[in-house]
Amino acid sequence: MTNFILSAPLLGFVVATRAALAFGMGLLVASRIPESRRRKIALTLIGIGAATTIPAARSVFAARDREHAGDDQTEAEGPWCSWSI
């Protein structure tokens, strides 16, 4: 298992990206909102989630590479979250 540290804003960005995709997919199968409105909202959320997936993944991999290179961040620089893969 590999451990590395993500900043709180980066972790939030990754979580928001995943949430937008999941919420959009959920809206596609829901039936409480009228179909035309639901489809527009769902496709917008899926598009935003998909478009932000690549920058989020690049940021996570960059954080992992920094950790492996020994470029550790300190607590004084900001809030950090430990992440295990």
C-alpha positions as CSV (number, residue, x, y, z in Angstrom):
1,M,0.0,0.0,0.0
2,T,1.3,3.4,-1.0
3,N,0.7,6.4,1.3
4,F,0.9,10.0,0.2
5,I,-0.4,13.3,1.4
6,L,-3.1,15.5,-0.3
7,S,-4.0,19.0,0.7
8,A,-7.5,19.5,1.9
9,P,-8.5,21.6,-1.1
10,L,-7.2,19.0,-3.5
11,L,-9.0,16.3,-1.6
12,G,-12.2,18.4,-1.8
13,F,-11.7,18.9,-5.6
14,V,-11.4,15.1,-6.1
15,V,-14.4,14.4,-4.0
16,A,-16.5,17.1,-5.7
17,T,-15.5,15.7,-9.1
18,R,-16.7,12.2,-8.1
19,A,-19.9,13.6,-6.5
20,A,-20.8,15.5,-9.7
21,L,-20.5,12.4,-11.8
22,A,-22.4,10.2,-9.3
23,F,-25.2,12.8,-8.8
24,G,-25.6,13.2,-12.6
25,M,-25.8,9.5,-13.1
26,G,-28.4,9.3,-10.3
27,L,-30.5,12.0,-11.9
28,L,-30.6,10.0,-15.2
29,V,-32.3,7.1,-13.5
30,A,-34.5,9.2,-11.1
31,S,-38.1,9.9,-11.9
32,R,-39.0,12.8,-9.5
33,I,-38.0,15.6,-11.8
34,P,-39.6,16.1,-15.3
35,E,-37.6,14.2,-18.0
36,S,-36.4,17.2,-20.0
37,R,-35.2,19.2,-17.0
38,R,-33.7,16.1,-15.4
39,R,-31.8,15.1,-18.5
40,K,-30.3,18.6,-19.0
41,I,-29.1,18.8,-15.4
42,A,-27.8,15.3,-15.4
43,L,-25.8,15.7,-18.6
44,T,-24.4,19.0,-17.3
45,L,-23.2,17.4,-14.1
46,I,-21.8,14.4,-15.9
47,G,-20.0,16.7,-18.3
48,I,-18.5,18.8,-15.5
49,G,-17.5,15.7,-13.6
50,A,-15.9,14.1,-16.7
51,A,-14.1,17.3,-17.7
52,T,-12.6,17.8,-14.2
53,T,-11.5,14.1,-13.8
54,I,-8.3,14.6,-15.8
55,P,-7.0,17.6,-13.9
56,A,-8.0,15.9,-10.6
57,A,-6.1,12.7,-11.5
58,R,-3.1,14.7,-12.7
59,S,-3.0,16.6,-9.3
60,V,-3.3,13.4,-7.3
61,F,-0.5,11.7,-9.3
62,A,1.6,14.9,-8.9
63,A,1.1,14.8,-5.2
64,R,2.1,11.1,-5.1
65,D,5.2,11.8,-7.2
66,R,6.2,14.7,-4.9
67,E,5.8,12.3,-1.9
68,H,8.0,9.7,-3.5
69,A,10.6,12.3,-4.4
70,G,10.9,13.3,-0.7
71,D,9.4,16.7,-1.2
72,D,7.3,16.5,1.9
73,Q,5.0,19.3,2.9
74,T,4.9,20.5,6.5
75,E,1.9,21.2,8.7
76,A,2.8,24.9,8.7
77,E,2.1,25.2,5.0
78,G,-1.5,24.2,5.3
79,P,-4.0,21.5,6.2
80,W,-3.0,18.1,4.7
81,C,-4.8,14.8,4.5
82,S,-3.1,11.4,4.5
83,W,-4.3,9.2,1.6
84,S,-3.6,5.5,1.1
85,I,-3.8,3.5,-2.1
